[in-house]
Amino acid sequence: MKYGLIGEKLGHSFSKIIHEQLADYTYNLIPLSKESFPTFMTQKDFTAINVTIPYKEMVIPYLDYIDPKAEAISAVNTIVNKNNMLYGYNTDYDGFRYMLVKHKIDPKGKKVLLLGKGGAAKACIAVVKDMGAKEVLTVYYKENPETISYEACYKNHQDAQIIINTTPVGMYPNTENNPIDLTPFEKLEAVVDVVYNPLRTKFVLDGISKGVIAVGGLEMLIGQAKCAVAIFLGKKIEDATTRKLYSALLAERSNLVLIGMSGCGKTTLGRKAAECLGKTFIDIDEEIVKEIKMPIEEYFFKMGEPAFREVEKAMVHKFSQLNGLVISTGGGVIKDSKNIDALKQNGRIVWIKREVSLLESGNGRPLAPNAEATLRLYQERLPLYSAAAEGFCENNSSPQQGLDELILVFAQILSKP
């Protein structure tokens, strides 16, 4: 093997995609158990590798040389094999700093809380200290003389201005988890997560809801990969390449999620958008029918709406964890905020708006059997659609016009910081 990534669990990794777009080589993902790790390192059967959880510190004893920056951080994520001699570097530092600067997050003079104490944490601490943070406190779930507890964090440090998550809490597949409750932190200015799968963790979405700068780890991943490739190949990679790759990868991996009243055209536009964008189309109602093995109207009659909503929630959770989809949701999906939270993690939500007079009723729609019921339902749900949407698309004329506007709106949402 020439190039690749070692770590304990790599099913979530985007690194292969990123490296193979940045450089002309094959990049392998090599999951290693703690038992097989020593053998791999002593055999040295690679040209260059990246290192992720939990081996960023464990690789250090195997190195013949460690770059001063990596030595100061005490963590290595990049190793080059030169004539059977292993050279260690840390590009997490550069990737994290790149992300902070790009999003205008300035730690100078600020109180920073950093969650976790692994290899990524050490790089992030070094960055915020070098950028002039007034105080940096490491929050850890175990008793440790170098850290503070979460209890102490909530009690004594609610004035923190920046919170950084370097733990795997919230990472796929456990995407409903959150490393910390942001509610008490009234002086908060920014939250940063090194987790990049999902694209927006619950931690990041909570930051967005709180109205602060909130950034996920994809840009850090690409930034550190760019630096690693430069070390691997001995050549500079321009920042413009990084920005272009980030935009392309975000567009490719992000789901386009359609909400709106039943009969507004979500399925029709969704299928066309999926074909246009090169994504897979998923209709949540169709997936529910496969699960319950009967028409939705019949299930409503036999089991009631609460039972249906539980099945709907399970389908939403299943598909929201995947990438590269166009997802058409049922008209009532917005009634449960957990559905919206799940769909936003890997998706951008667009509301398909259609004049009430043009909406279909009946035809298997248990909550909208006629025009009067449709109008009543629309008025009831209008605030929920408005609150959940990140953009909207009018669909009152031709399907082609609706599709053109939908594609444009999706691109505009993705281009926002």
Secondary structure by P-SEA (a helix, b strand, c coil): cccccccccccccaaaaaaaaaccbbbbbbbbcccaaaaaaaaccccccccccccccccccccccccaaaaaaccccbbbbcccbbbbbbaaaaaaaaaaaaaccccccbbbbbccccaaaaaaaaaaaaacccbbbbbbcccccccccaaaaacccccccbbbbccccccccccccccccccccccccbbbbccccccccaaaaaaaaacccccccaaaaaaaaaaaaaaaccbbbbaaaaaaaaaaaaaaaccccccccccccaaaaaaaaaaaacbbbbcaaaaaaaaacccaaaaaacccaaaaaaaaaaaaaaaaacccccccccccccccaaaaaaaaccbbbbbbccccccccccccccccccaaaaaaaaaaaaaaaaaaccccccccccaaaaaaaaaaaaaaaaacc
